[in-house]
C-alpha cells in the first residue's frame, strides 16, 4: 500500500533540512538509508556521518541518484516531509501488475479518485477537482520529473504518462503542491521517470498480454560513463479493448541524458514522443451499460469517433549545489497535434513552452532551523483550433478557424520555521497572473461568419499556513489552511453546440481548504489519515450538452459549494514467518469519503454535485515470501453509486469487484505475474457524463461508461 509509510525527517532533498548541507547532500546523492538522513539532518552533523555516506555511495552504485534527480529514498523523504496530505508511490509497487493507465498506479492512494472510461481515458480527480467534467483533466496539475505536462491554459490529458516508463509517483493534494508552484483545488501529481542512476537494472525487457487481444512490449536501456549517464525507454501497446470500437494503439518513448558539468553542477535533458490512436466507443444508456456493456454508441461508429494525438516534448533541468541550498532551473517545450472526430472533427496544433527557477535551502534564524523554498514560473502557449463537419471520421466542410493563446506568470514561496526541535510553523503564498485570449477568425457560414475575439485576465494571491509536529521519526501530525484558484481553460471558456462556438467569460474558481491529519508507523501498524473541508466560491461545474454526439460539456460558475471528506489508508502486518522464515501477510484498507454539494444554489439547492460516489473502498491482502512468491487478492467496493445529474434524480448502482494478483520474482532478475480483474464479471458503471436533470432527457440520458468485465493479463519481465 502506498499511503501509510515510514515518515522521513523533515523536508527536502540535499540540504533543505540540514544545517550541514554537504553531509546531507552526500547522504541523499548516495541513496542513503533514512537513518543516515536523520543523522545528516541533526545539528551535530558529526564528521563520521560523511564517512558513512561515502561508504554507502560505493555500495549503492546505480541506485544512488544524482543532483538533478535524487535517489528514490530521497524523493520519498522530500514528499513525506510536506506539511499536509501527500503520497508517494514507488514503481516497484505496480511493476508486478498490468499497469496500462494511471488507475493501475494510483488506485492504492487515498483521496485520489481515478476511474477508466475507455483505453487510457480516465476520470482523475483529487478532492473533487474537475468533479463533473466528462473528459480529460482540469483542476489538477500533471507533471513529469517536476516539469508541467499540462498545456498553458491548464488543460491536460493522460496519454503522455507511460506507467512502464516511471520510477515513482508523487501526489501533492490541494495547496500542498505549492512546492511546484501549483495551487489548484486538486493539487499536483508528479510522475518521475528513471535515470541510469535510479533504474531497477541497466537493461529491462518486458512483455505483457491477455484479455481483449492485448499485447504490450517494453524495453529500457541505461548506462553510466564517468560524468555522463543516459536512459532510453519505449513501450508499444495494442489492444482491441473491452467494448466495440475501442481499439487502442499507443507508442511511447522517453529518454534522458545527464551530464555533471562540474562538482555541484549537473544538467539533464529530457525528450519524449507519444503517439496515440484511440477509437471512442461513446456512452450508453444506463440499461445498456449494465446489460450490454460491450456495445458502442451507434453515433460513435457512424462518426468513426476517435482521438489521435501526436506529442513531442523536450525539457531540461540544470541544478546547482550552492553553499546554502540548491537551485534548479527548468525549461520545457511541448508540441501537440490533435485529430479528434467527435460531433465535429476537432483539428488542433499548438506549442507550450516555459521556464521555472526554484531554490530550496536551510539556514539558521536566531539559532533556529529555517527551511525556505522560492520559485518563479513563466509559461505560455498558442493553439490553432480548427473544426470541420465530421464525415465518417474525415474532414468535411470547415466550420471554425480560431487561435487560443494562454500565458501565466507566477511567483511563490514557502517557509518552515522550526521554533521547537519537533514543531515547525509553515507559511507560504503564490502570486499569479494568467491570461486567456481567444480569436475566432470568422469566414464561415452561421455564427462563425465574422471575426470575433475575447480575452480574460485572472490574477490573485493564494496563501498557505500550517503546523507540523514530528514527535518521533516515524510519526507526524499536521494541520494547514490553504487558498487555491482554478483558472478556466479553453474547454470551459469556449463553449459550443451543433450550431455555434461562443466565448463565455467565466470567473476563476476560488477555495479555502482546511485540513488536518497524521501519518506514521508504530511496530506493525502504519497509517495515513487526513480530514479536509474546502469552502468554494464560483466552482467551475460542468454538464453534458449531448452525450450521444460527444459534444463537450458546458461550464458555469456555481455561487457556493463545499467539498469535504476523509482520505484514509491503514496497513497492518498480520503475520510474520507464517509458513517459512521471512514471509509475511499484510492487510491494507483504503477509504476515500467524498461529500461534495451545492450550498443554497438557486437551481440545485443543497444537492450533491454529480459524478463521483460518496465512498470508495479498497481492501488488499498480500502474502509474500523470501523466495520471491507473492499473491494479493483485493476487493474494490463502491457501496452506493454516484448521481448522474445535479438534480439528484438518478443514481447508478453500487458495485464490488474481486481481483487477484500473483507472481514470482526469480533470483536471476526474471519476474512473472498474472493480474486477474473483476473475477465475478460484475456489471457496473465506471463513469458518467453528467447532465443537469435526467428527468428532462427523453428516454433517459445516454451518459454512462460501462466498467470493464472479467479480464486476465499476464507478463514476464527480465532485468539484467
Beta strands, then each sheet from edge to edge (+ up, - down):
strand 1: 86-90
strand 2: 112-118
strand 3: 121-126
strand 4: 141-144
strand 5: 147-148
strand 6: 168-173
strand 7: 187-192
strand 8: 203-210
strand 9: 214-225
strand 10: 228-239
strand 11: 248-262
strand 12: 265-279
strand 13: 284-285
strand 14: 306-321
strand 15: 326-341
strand 16: 344-365
strand 17: 368-391
strand 18: 394-420
strand 19: 423-440
strand 20: 452-472
strand 21: 475-486
strand 22: 494-496
strand 23: 501-503
strand 24: 509-522
strand 25: 525-543
strand 26: 554-576
strand 27: 584-598
strand 28: 615-624
strand 29: 629-638
strand 30: 655-665
strand 31: 670-677
strand 32: 685-688
strand 33: 702-706
strand 34: 711-719
sheet 1: 1+ 6- 7+ 4+ 5-
sheet 2: 2+ 3-
sheet 3: 8+ 9- 10+ 11- 12+ 14- 15+ 16- 17+ 18- 19+ 20- 21+ 24- 25+ 26- 27+ 28- 29+ 30- 31+ 34- 8+
sheet 4: 13+ 33- 32+
sheet 5: 22+ 23-
end
